[in-house]
Amino acid sequence: MEILEKLFKFYLNASIHVALSVFSLAWITLLKFDLAFDESVMYFIFFASITGYNFVKYFGLAKFHRRALASWLRAIQLFSVFCFLFMCYFVLKLEFNTILYLCGFGIVTFMYAIPFLPKRFFVDKHHNLRSVSGLKVYLIGLVWAGVTVLLPLLNQHYQFNTDVFLTCFQRFIFIIALMLPFELRDLKYDSLKLGTIPQKIGVNNTKKLGGLLALVFFFLEYFRTELDGRFIVIQLIVAVMLILAIYFSKHSRSDVYTSFWVEGIPIVWLGLELFLTL
């Protein structure tokens, strides 16, 4: 039992679960636009998500506590190195235009963790994008939307149209709503200077906002060029899951609630898509 618990913690701490969520959203995009599974871009997204998230989460710890790294952090570092190598392998299989597009996200990820601007822009001593007041949740939404919608389509030379941009906006709304339980969980830890959504509008209003975003996410499906009843049903189920996840969120919830159950919603969404469409 102890071994399973350690494996589960490693699964969460090494960002495997969040990478599967990003992977799931990218695959959902391919299913929505009736495109074949693209191994190169999909596996790149998976390994890049692990590499990027672990870089952002553990860069500071590895930098300032190099001599006293815990065994679990060393294991994650080694795992991340292998994921980085796989990421490099799959990036070489991508289209040239896709690689150029990726450069922007690489720069954002780097600036998200590395200090690079003067103090006056930040709320603490870290001086990175993560510390810019009120920016974090929207930045994550933009990056996830770009990586999980535009990137898979771009690599398959799909002609961008109104449905593509609608899906991108819809995905952005979904990610913002998905982030709210994390914002509520971290309310007791976050500096007031961070300007998170719950800090600005309060817990109850944050939950109301989450419900509104989930409804917008659902009803945007009706603006597609061609409606598919299966996608509408799935969209409704996902919207309900979002609303419930946000409603039952509070700062006293365990990390497992958000890091596993809430972050697992995209994986459940993919399961529904595969079950009803394949």
Secondary structure, 3 states (H helix, E strand, C coil): CHHHHHHHHHHHHCCHHHHHHHHHHHHHHHHHCCCCCCHHHHHHHHHHHHHHHHHHHHHHHHHHCHHHCCHHHHHHHHHHHHHHHHHHHHHCCCCHHHHHHHHHHHHHHHHHHCCCCCHHHCCCCCCCHHHCCCCHHHHHHHHHHHHHHHHHHHHCCCCCCHHHHHHHHHHHHHHHHHHHHHHHHHHHCCCHHHCCHHHHHCHHHHHHHHHHHHHHHHHHHHHCCCCCHHHHHHHHHHHHHHHHHHHCCCCCCCHHHHHHHHCCHHHHHHHHHHHHHC
